[in-house]
Amino acid sequence: MFFRPARLTAIIRPLLFQSDIEMPLTLGARVGPYEVTGTLGAGGMGEVYRARDTRLKRDVALKILPAMFAADPERLARFEREAQVLASLNHPNIGAIHGLEESDGVRALVLELVEGPTLADRIGHRPIPLAEALPMARQIAEALEAAHEHGIIHRDLKPANIKVRDDGTVKVLDFGLAKALGGDVVTADASLSPTLSVAVTRAGVILGTAAYMSPEQARGKQADKRSDIWAFGCVLFEMLAGRRVFDGEGVTDVLARVLEREPDWTALPAKTPRPIRTLLKRCLEKDRRKRMADISTALFVFDDDSNFAQARGPQDPADIPKEVAEALAQATRRRLTLVGVLTLLLGAAAAATGVWVMTRPASMPVTRLVLPTSDATTLSLQGGDRDLAITPDGTRLVYRSTNRLLVRALDQLEPDVLHSGLGIRALFVSPDGQWVGFVEGAGTSPLKKVAISGGPALTLTTTDGASRGAAWGEDDTIVYATSAGATGLQRVSATGGAATVLTKPDRGRGEVDHLWPEFLPGREAVLFTITASTGGLDNAQVAVLDLGTGTYTTVLRGGHHAHYVPTGHLVYGAAGTLRAVPFDLGRREVVGPPVTILERVATTATGGVNVTLATTGTLAYVPGGVGLGAQLSLVWVDRMGREEPLAMPVRNYQYARISPDGTRVALDIRDQEQDIWMWDLARQTLMRFTFDAATDLYPVWSPDGRRLVFGSDRAGVSNLFWQAADGTGAVERLTESASTQYPYSMTLDGTALILRQDTAQAGSDLFLLPLAPRGGGALQPLVQTMFAELNAELAPDGRWLAFQSNESGRDEIYVRPFPDVAGGRWQVSTSGGRTPLWARTGRELFYRSTDGAVMGVRVEPGPAWRGSPSTQVLPARYFDDSGTTGRTFDVAPDGRRFLMFKEGGGEGAAPPQVVVVQNWHEELKRLVPLD
């Protein structure tokens, strides 16, 4: 769609005749302790003066604010709040805000006085040489990065707002003032854009601002940090080309070109390095969804010294002084004379030396870098499995980012999306680097593969429990592990088919499960981890399975998730660190003492270590500690989308259940202690509910709020237990089964529990467990089919059972009458659905859509099922696991707001980082030498 010039003219014309700037101050005028000593200029946001701080005896800049603030107390209050945030910025490339001053009705910002020309003056109409432009652009990018990390967006970045001091230091001015002055108005009318609405008197100012506005700002939409990235691209282009990337005779022409035309890339100097051209193209992408999402990516490019070397280029002989050129010529003649004499003497030695240099192994320097990510491409830790993998040649990193599988070439700016889905985990790569394997979902979930170049994901088999690692062997088979401890390790062909069991934990020796398989070189053996019934990860063992004989032997105690390194080492996790030990591959045994090589590595509570190794010597890892999984906060969200955070620490929360009286929340927290916790809403306190060393999960309240049912593996495989909700009394066991079980919902009278049971033969089915006064009775089948039935929830009046099933080929929500489940069946969702939840009134049924949105269905009263079409209640912006194990949201008893998880957020939250160490083998050999 084209933006009509007539429409643009109508937008801009009223701005050209407004006059809201204060009358100019005279020399010697005082604004508080500041005495005006000169003028510095005028901008769209006010007059700017040089002034002397008579108290601190320093020169400052005073920016007089528009008079419109005096008549708008709300806007002034908002501006003062915003100015306080801006004043918190402390960066060498950002012009500082010292304060806000008011005197005799004049309001002024007190700013750092930055001497020197603006970048607009520096450019004029001439390109800046590459060797000068790139260091300046890097400083601008550093300023943007610092501000964006504080949640501050410039909104009006342009050369006129950038100063260049004589020493080469760049200072970005007026950070965030467009928001502070104009607010965050979101409108279809560009005349109300914060950037344009404050540039109210000068057509030249408006024109200059418009030339750097992003397409979304030109359309009157709200700016975000990607708008700053667009402006940064405009500024860098202008520095290199000596002209604006989008220009015209008037604002109408400029904005039309911003919206409709592509940059003239031929205007860039011919010697512009290719990475810089690519960077500009990613900055100036009109669709902000495709635009480079984080300015730190630009720093990644600027850190490449080859770009600066190419920018400097060879020295022009014409620039060399005459006397220097003559001296060089004389030295050259002397060297040529000596060459003839020495050639015969040194020839043989030179030849031998050349052969040695060409054949000796190169010792490359060890380099470290942190991969820059944006909100959309940051690593998401889910806490169960390793969340990243690397190709054997070390060129591409595969990782998980909020329901997406990403692949990032280490020489590229941003990653590509390989696959989208919920619960992506257990990442691994084929030996040839052409395929990525993963598990999608939790519980009984498909093991899949996808070509690293893209394409559809192919299902290989269905696992029998939550994934716990997988590895792809040279024989084109995949060995994987699950939380279903009865089976241990399993193997399946990389082309798909039925899985075969390789190991079973020896309960007689205290083994609980076999996890984290990793192939040794060749096709004969697999490393894996044995977890014990006591001692947690401190008592874990690393073992080697001989695939020929089917026997396994412990090679290391007190460690987990081991990898073999071609240098002749094993590296493994222990107490949140990464350790290495010499290892004899032929004898398959440790031959030296262990050494800690990384102090802090993100490790799941079940022992998965977020470290991945390439055979070529590249290491990638996530800094952290034991139990570092998904970092979540909890918020109340009402039906209008308004959020109210709970004053809780950021932790790896998985499931939350509100008590029947609405006073407490039972929480399943998966970090250092995998236990049930209780949050008191009135007292705002978090208290631990279960205290054993086992894994306690999936809390369910009894209807009267007096008991809590949960799953626990304290007796081996996860079965069901309950305890008084006030923490008194003993924990009682409800079921004894070799199959994994999960509690879902209780009947209204509290006499029966609906649960799910997983078996390798039948998959996931629903059962009814009668609850005797002192424990559970015999299981009664409720919904048993060849498909997976999950997440059953009983309506408050006990008449309807809602559950999730994949019988149609994808998960949908169904309703059956209860207890006569054979009396009918109705499909509620139409485009995929998971984890149903009833409102306490029974008049609404909620569920999560395929993309994670909360959907709602109105339920009409009556003997027959009647539900309205689904409508969205909350958008898909809140954390959602795959929905195969449990529900990740709840609704308040009054039905007015929902308890949701948010990734990150909360006090002290920070996104996980990925550190890449290239040529790491050199460091490993130095730290852990082999005899």
N, C-alpha and C positions, 0 to 999 in steps of 0.2 A: 504494500500500500504506500502511495506517495503522499508526502506531507505538503499540502497546498500552500504556495507562497502567500496567497490572500489571507489564509488562516494565520500564518505567522505574523503578517503585518498587523492584523487585528490584535494579536497577543502583545506585540512589542510597543505599538503606538502609545498606549496610555502611560507606559513607563517613562517615555522620553520627556514628559511634561510634569512629572511629579517633582516636588522639592521638599525633602524632609531632612536635609543635612543642616546641622547647626551653622549659624553665621560664623565666619572666620574669626579667630582670636588675633589680637594684636601683639606685637613684641612687648615683652614685659608683663603680659597678663599672667595671673596666677590661677592655677587649678589645684587647690590644696597647697601642698609644699612644693609644687612643681611650677617653675617659672619658664614661660615660653621664650626661647632664644632664637627661633627661626622656623621656617616652614620646610617640610620634607616632601609634601605633595598631597594629592587628594585621590582617594579611591572610591569605589562604589559603596564602601561601607563607612566612609567618613573622611574628614580632614585629618592630616597627620602633621604633627609639629615636633621639632626638636625642643627639648626642655631640660632644665637643670633641676635635679633633685637637691633641694637646699638642705635637706637633712643628711643624706648619705653622700653628698658631694660627688654625684655622678651624673652623666648625661643619659637621658632616656628619650624614648619616642612616646608621644601622646596621640592616641587616636580618639578623636571626638566622635561620640556616637550620635546616630540620627535622632532628631527631636521626637520621632514617633514613639520612643520609649517612655517619654514623660506621661503620655496619655494612656499607657497600657501597663498597669502595675504587674499583671500576670506575665506579660512578655519580659519585663525587666527582671522579675524574680527568676524566670526560666533562664535568662541570660546570665544572671549572677551565678546560678547553680552550674551552668555550663562553663563559665569562666573559671570556676574553682577546679573543675576537672582538667581544663586546659592548663591551668597553672601547675598541675601535678606533673606535666611533661618535663623531663630534664634530659636533654639530648644535645650533643654538640652541634648538630645540624638543624636544630629547631630554634627559632627566635622565641625567647622566653616571654611569658606574661608575668609582670611583677605585681600587678594589682589592679584594682578598680577604684577610681577616685571620683568624688562628686563635690562640686563647689559652685554656689550661686546658680543652681539649675543646670550647670554644664556637667555632663557625665563623660568620663574618658577612661579608656584602657591605658594602663601604664605598661609599655613594652620595652624590651631590650632594644637599645639603639645599635643597629648593625650598619657599620660604615661600608661604603663601596657601592658599585653600580648594581642594578638589578640584572637578572639574567636576560631580560628583554633588552636592556641597554647593551649588554655584552654581545647578544646575537646581532642586533641591528637588522641588516638584511644580508648578512654574510654567514656562511657555515662556520662552526667552531671546529677546529681540527680534531680528528678522532682521539688523538693522544691526550687532548685536554677535555674533550666532551665526556668521555667515558668515566674518568674519575669524578667529575662533577655529577654525572647521572647516578653514580653509585652512592654518593652522599645524599642525594635526593631520595633514593630508594631506601637508604638506612633511616632517614627521617620518617618516611611513610611507615616503614615496618615498626618503628618504635611507637608511633601514634596508634597504629592499628592494633598493636598488642594491648594498648590501653582502651580499646574500643572507640577511639577518636578518629573521625574521618575528616579530611580537609574540606572537600566539597567545592573548592575553588582554586585548585592548583593550576598555576600558569606562570610563565616567566616573570611577569610583573610582581609576583608574590615570592620570588626567590632572589636572594642577594648573594653576591660573590665577593668575598673580601679579598684584599690584596694578597693575602697569604694562600689563597686558593680554597679557603674554607667556604662551604656553601651553607647558607642559612635559609630554611623554608619559613616563611612568615604567614601570619593570619590563619594558623591551624584551627579548624573547627568553627571559625567565626560565622561562616555561612549558616551553620545550624544554630549557633547561638543567637544570631540576629534574626534569622528567618524562620527558625523552627523546622519541624519535620512534617511539613504539609504534604500530603499525598493527594494529588489532584490531576485530573486530565488536562488542566489548563496550565500551560507552561509559563504563563505570566505570573503564576503563584509559585514558581520554582524558587527555593531559598536562594539560589545563586543569582537569579535575575531580579528577584523582588527587592534585593538590597542595593542593586546597582541602579539607582533611581534617577540620576540627573544627567549622566553623561553618555551619549550614544556611543562614544569610543570605548568607555568602560564596559558597556553592555556587549559591544561587538567583541572586545577582547575576551570577555568571560565566555561568550557563546562559542568561540573558536575551540575551547577546551572542554566543553560540556559533553558528557557521554550521551549516547542515544536515549537512554532511559531518562536522564535529566531533561533532555530536550522535549521529551514527551510528557514531562511533568510528574514523573514517577519518583519515588524516594531513592535517594542516593545511598550506596553502601561502599565498602572499600573497593569493589570492582570499578566503581565510578572514578575513584582516585587512580586506579591502575590505568584506566583509559586516558585520563589527563596526563599521567606520567608518560605514556606512549606518545601523546601529542607533543609534550615538551621535548622528549628525547629526539623525536623526528625533526622538530624545528631546530634543535641544536646542531644536528648533523646536516640538514638540508639547507638551513638558512632561510627557511620560509615555513609558514604555518601549513600543517597538514590539511586543514580545512579553512578556506578563506573565501571572501566574497565582498561585494560592495556594501552590503548591509547585513543586519542580523538575519533577515529572512533568507538571504542567500546562504549564509554560513550554516544556519540550522538545517536547511534543506540538504546541504551537502553532507553534514554530519549524519543525517538519517538515511541518505540515499546513495552516496558515492563512496567508492573505495579510495584509499590513499594512492597517490602517484608514487609507486615504489621506485621509479626510475630517478626520482629527485634525490635519492640518497647517494652519497659518494660511492664510486665504484669499488673502493677499498673497504667498504663497510663489512666487517666479519659476518660470516653466515649466521652464527649464533645470535648476533645482535639483530640481524634482519628477522630471524625467527621470533626473537623476543618482542620486537615491535609489532609483528603480525598478531601475536597472541594478546598483546595489550590492546590493540585496536580492532578486536573482534566485536562487531556490532551487537551480536547476541550475547548478553552478559553471562548466560549459562555456559557458553563456550569460551568465554574470555578467561585469560589467566586469572586464577582466583586468589592468589596470594603474592604480595610484592617480594617476599623472600625468594621466590623463584628467580626474580631478576638478579638478586644478590648472588645466587648460585651461578648465573651466567657471568657476572662481573668478576667473580672470584677466579675465573679461568684466565690465567695469565697469558694464554696464547692469544686471546682477543686483544690484550693491550700490546703484545709484541707485534701482532699484525697491524694494529693501529699506528704504532710508531714507525714501522717499516724501515727499510734501509736508509742510511743517511745520504742525502743528496751531495755529490762531490762539489757542487757549486757553493755549498754552505761551508766547506772546509777552508780556513784561511790559507793564503798562498805559502807562507813560510812553513806551515805544518805540512802542506802537500809536498814541498821540496824535501823536507826531512824524511818523510815516509819513502820518497823515491830513492834517496841515497841509501837508506837502510835496506830497501828491497834489492838494490844492485849488489851490496855487500853479501847479502844472503845468497844471491844467485851464484856468486863466485865460489862460495864455500860448498855449494851443493855438489859441484863436479868433483871436488876432492873427496868428499865424504861418502858419495854414493856407493862406491865399491866396498868400502869398509863396513858400512851399515846395512848394506842390502840383505845379507843373509840373516843378520839379527832382526831386521825389520820384518822380514818374511816370517820368521819363527814367531816373533811377537804378534804379528797380525793373525796368525793361525790360532795362537792362544787366546787372543782377545775375542776372536769370532766364535770360538768353541766353548769358552768358559761360561758357566752359568751367571746370568746377570743378577746382581743384588739390588733389587728395586727398593726405593724408600717406602716406608709404611706411612700411609696417609689416612686421615680420619675426616669424615664429614657427617653432618646431620642432614638428612633429607628434608628439604622444606616442604611443608604441606599446607593446604588450606582447610577451611571448615568442611569442604566437600570431599577432600582427599586425605584426611588425617587417618592414621591407624586407629582402629577400634579394637580394644581388647575385650574378648568375651569370657575369658577366665577359665575355660575348660580345656582348650587345646592351644598349641602353638599357633600364632596368628600371622606368621610370615614364612616365606620360603624363597630360595634363590636358585636360579638355574645353575647347572654344574659349571658352565663357563664363566659365571660371575657377572654377566652383563645385565641381567634383568632380575628385579625383585618383585615377588608376588606377595600381596598382603590383603587383609580384610579391612574394609571401611564401611561401617554401618550398612549392612545388607547388600554390599557390593564386593565383588572380587576384582581387584585392580592389579595390573602389571605395569611396572615402571622400568623402562630402560634407563640405566644409570647415566647415559649421555643425553637424556631427554629432559625437558623442563617439567612435564607433567605426565601422570599415568594415564593408561587407557583402561576402560571398563571391560572386563572379560565376561562377567556374569552378574546378574542381579537376583537376589533371593534372600530369604530370611534364615538366620542360623548358619551361615557359611562358616566352616571351621575345618581343622585338621588338614592344613594345606601341605602339599608335597608336589614334586616335579619329577617328570620322567627322566631317565638317564641321558637321553638325547636332547633334553630341554625343550621338546616340542609340545608337551602336554602338561597341564596342571590338574592334579587330582584334589578332591575336597569332599567333605561330607556336608550336606545341606540339611539343617535341622538338628534336632536333638532326639534322644530316644531311638526308636526304630526308624532310621532315616536312610535315604539313598546315598550310596557312595558313587560319586560322579567324576567325570573327566571332561575337560574342555581344551581345545587347541589353544596354544599360547598366542596364536595369531588371530584368534576370535572364532566365533561360530557357536552352534548350539551345544549345550552341555548334554553329555550322554550318560545314562545311568548304567552302572556296572553291576551293582547288587544292592541289597537292603541290609543294613547293619541291624544288630539285635540289641543295641543299647547306645547310650551317649558315646560319641567318638572319643578316643584317647590315643590319637596318633596313627599315622600311616606312612608307608615307604614303598617306593617303586623300585623293583630289582632289575638287574641286567637281563634276567630271563623273562622279562615282560610279565611278571606277576606282581601283585600288590599284597603286602602283608599289612593288616590293620588290627587295631585293638579297640575295645569298647568298654563301657562300664559294667557290662554283664559279666561279672567275674567268673561265672561257671565255665565260660568258653576260652578265656585267655586270648592268644593270638589266633588270627584266621587269615587265610590266603585265598585270593580270587585272581582269575586271569585279567590282564589289563584290557582284554576285549569284552569282558563281562561273563556272567554265568554264576553258577552256584559256588558258594564259599566252602572251604574245608577248614576244619579245626586243626591247628598246629599244636597248641599247648592247652593244658588245663591246670590251674593253680592247685598246688598240693596243700590241701587244708590241714593235713596232718603235720606239715612242717610250718604252719602258721602263715602260708601264702594267701593273700586276699585276691590279687589280680596280677595280670601280666600286661604291661602298658608300654607305649612309646617305642615301637619297633624302628630300627635303623639298620639297613643292610651293611654288612662288611663287604669289601671289594670281592668281586666274583659272584658266584651264584650259590654259595654253599652255607652261609651262616648269617644270622641276624642278631644284632644287639637288641636287648629289651630290658625293661625295668620290672622287678618283682616288688610289689608292695606287701607290707606285713600287717598283721592284725594288731600289732602294738608298736608304739614308738613313732608312728607317722613317717614322714619322709626321712627322718634321721635314721630310720631302720630299713630304708629301701636298699635294694641290691641291683647291680648291673650284671646281667647274665648274657651268655652267648648260646643261641640255639643252633645246633647242627641240623640243617635241613635234610641231610641224607639219612641220619639215624633217628631224628626226632627227639634227641636228648638235649638237655641244656645244663650248663655249668655256670656257677657264680664266679665272676672275675673281679668284682669290686663291691665292697660294702660301704654303706653310708652315702651313696650317690644315686642319681637317677637321670634318665633321658640322655644317654650317652651317644656320641658321634665318633666315628673314626676319621682321623685326619691323615692325609697321605704322608705327612712328615714322620709318621710312626708314633702318634699319640692318640689317646682317647681324651675327649673333652666331655664334661658332664656337669650337671647341676648338683649343688650341695649348699644348703642353708642360704639360699638366695644369691650365691656366688657361682661363677663358672670356674671350674678347675680342670687341670690337664695332668695327665700321667703318661709316661712312656709305656708303649704297648707293643708286644711282639705279635705281629699278625700271624706268622706261621704257627706259633705255639698257642696263640689265642690266650695270652696271659699278660698281666701287668708286670713290668720289669723295672719299676722305679717308684720313688715317692711322689705323691700328688703335690701340685703347686697351684695356688689361687691366681688366676690370670685376669679375672674381671671381678670387681668387688660387689657390684650390684646389677643383677639381671632379673628382669621380670619373669616370675615363675608362678605357674598356676598352683592352686592349693592341692591339686592331685599330682604335681611333679612335672608338668610340661614346662620346658625351658624355652623362652622366646629368643632362641639363637638359631641361625641358619648359616651353613658353610658351603662355599663353592670349592670344587676340587682344585681350582686355579689359585686359591689362596685368599679369596675375599670372604670376610666375615660381616654379617649383619646381625644386630641384636637390639633389644629394647631395654633401656635402663629401668630399674625398678627393684622389686623385692619379692619375697614369697607371698603368694596370694593376690598379687596384682592382677586383677581382671578388669571387667567393665567398670568404669568409674562413673557412678550414677548418683544423682540427687533425686529427692522426692518433691513433688509439687501437687497442690490442689489446682485443678483446672475446672472453671465453671463452663456452662454451655455457651457462653459468649467468648470463650478462649482466654479469659483473664486468669492469670497464674498467681498463686500464693505459695512461695517456697516453704517447706518445712525446715525448721532450724536443726537439721541433721547433718552429720559429717558425710562427705562424699565417700562411698564405699561400693563394693560389688554386690549391690542388692539384686535379687533375682525375682522374688515373688512377695507380694504384700497382701495381707488379708485383714480387712477392717472388722473389728469385733461387732457382734450383733447390736450392742448398745452404742456403738460409735465412739467409744472412749479410748480404744487401744488399737494398735496395728501390729499384727504378727508378721515378722519378716524372715525370709530365707536369705542369709548373707553368705556369699561365697568368697571369703578371703582367708586370712590366716586360720581362723576357726570357722569351719563349715557347720554353723549352728543356727538354731532358731533364736531370734531376738524379739524383744517387745518394746514398742515405742508408745509411751504414755502421752496422748495428745494434749491433755491439760497441763501436766507437769513438764512436758517437753524433755523427757528423759529417755535414754535408750538403755535397756537392760537385757542382759543375756538370759535366755530361757533354758537352753540345754547346755551342758557342760562337759560331756564326754568327749573322747578323742575321735569318735566316729563322725561320719557325714550325716547330718540331720537336715532334711529338706521338706519343702512343700507343706506348710502348715494349713490346717483346716479347722475352723471353729465349730464347736457343737452349737446347736440352735440356742441354747440357754447361755452360751458364753462361758460355761464352767470348765470345759475341757478343750484341749488342743490335740488334734491328731496330726501325725507327721510321718514321713518316711525316714528310715535310718538303716545304715549298713552296719550297725554295731554288732550284729550277729552274722555278718558276712554279706550276702546279697541284700539289697534294700527291701525291707519289709515294713509293716505298719506298726506304729506304737502310739500310745496316748498318755497324757499326763494332765493333772489339774492345771488350769490356766493361770492360777496364782503361784505356780511353781512348787506347791506343797505336795507331799506324797511321792511315791515311787513311780518311775516310768513303767508302764505295763505294755507287754507285747500283745498285739492283736492278731497277727498272722505269722505262720511259719511256712515258708515256701522257698523253693529253689529258684523261683522266677522273680524278676524285678517288679515291684508294685508301687503305685502312686495314688495317694488319696485325693478325692475330688470334692465330694459333697455329701452332707448328711441329710437324712429324712427329717421332716419337721418335728417329729416326736423324739428324735435322737436315738431311735432303736436300730437303725441300719446305716451303713456307709457305702456310698458308691465309689468304686475304685477302678483303676486300670491295671491290667497285668500284661506283661510282655513275655512272650515265649518265642524261641527260634522257629517253632513249627507253625504257630497260629498267629504270630505278630501281636498287635495291640488290641485287646478286647476289654469290654466293660463287665464288671461283676458287682454283685450286691453282697455285702458282708453284714449278717445279723450281729448286733452288738448286745451280748449278754451283759448283765450287771458287772461281771468281773472279766470281761474280755470278749474276743470275737468267736463267732461260730464258723460253720462251714460255708465256703464261698458258693454263691448261686449265680450261674450265668445270667447276664442281663442283655447285652448286645454282643453277639459273637458272629462274625462273618469273616470272609477271606480278606476283607479290607481292614484298614487301621481306624479304630474308633477311639477318640481321645477327648479329653477335657469336658467331661460330663458335668452338667450343672442342673440341679433340681429346682423347679420353680418354687417360690415361697409357699404357695398353697399345696404343693406336693402333687399337682395334677399333670405337669408336663416335664419331660426330660429333654433338655437341649444338649447336643453334643456335636462333635466335629468328626467328619468321615471323609475319606478320599475315594469313595466308591465310584464317583463320576470321573476319576482321573486326576482330580485336584481336590484340595480340602474345601468343603462347604459345611454350612451349619444346617443341622436337621433337628426336628422336634418329633418326639414320640409321646404318646400318653404314658402315664406312670400310675400304678406299677405294671399295668398290662401293656408292655412295650410292643406287643404284636398287634395292637389295636389300630395301627395306622402310622403313617410317616409323612412328614411335610418338610420340604426343603425351604429354608428361610432365606439364605443368601443366594445370589444369582451369579456373582462374578468372583467367587472365592471368599472364604471366611474361616476364621479360626477363633478359638477361646471364647465361647459364649459366656455371658454374665447377665443375670436377672436383676432388675431393679427390685428393691424390697417390697414394692407394691405388687409386683407381678404383672404390671401393665406395660412394661417395656422389656425388651430383650436386646442386649448390646452384644457386639462382637467386633473383632479386628478384621479389617479387609486385607487383601493380599499385600497391599503396600503399607499396612500398619495404621490406617485411619480407624477411628472408633465409629462404628455404624450403629444405628438404632432402628428398632422395629416396634411399632405400637401394637399391643396385643389387646384384642377385643374380648370382653368377658363373655362367657357362655360355655355350653357343653362341648362345642366343636372348636377346633383350632381356627382362629382368624387373625392374621397378622397383616399389617400394612406393608407397602413397599419400603425397602431400606433407604434411609437417609443418613448423610454424614453428620455426626455429632461433634467430633473433634478431628482436626487434620492429622496427617501422618507425620507429625514432627516429634513424637515421643518414642522412647526406646521400646522396642518390641523384639523379643526373641522369636524363634521359629514357631512357637505355639504348639510344638509337639510334646512338650513336657508339662507346661503349665501356663496359667494366665498371668500376664504382666501388668494388670491394671485392676482397679476395684472402684466401686461406686459408693458414695456416702449413703447412710440410711435414708436421708431425705431426698436422694436422687438428684440433687441440684449440682453436685460437683463430683469430679472423678479424681482418684489418686493415681498419678502417673509418674513414670520414671523419665528422667532426662539424662542424656549422656553428658558428662562433664557437669558444669554448673556448680553452685555451692562454693563454700569458702575453701580456698587453697587448691581448686581444681586446675589441672593443666593437661593438655592433650599429650598422649604418649609420643615419644620421639623414636625414630629409627636411626641408629648410628651405623654407618658403613665404614669398615676398616679394610682398605685395599692393601694387598701384599702382606696380609696378617701372618702368613706362614713364617716370614722372616722374624717377626716378633716372637712367635711361639717357640721357634728354635732357640732364640736367645734366652727366653724365660725358663724353658724346660729343656735343657740340652740333653741329648742322648749320649750314652757312654760309647 
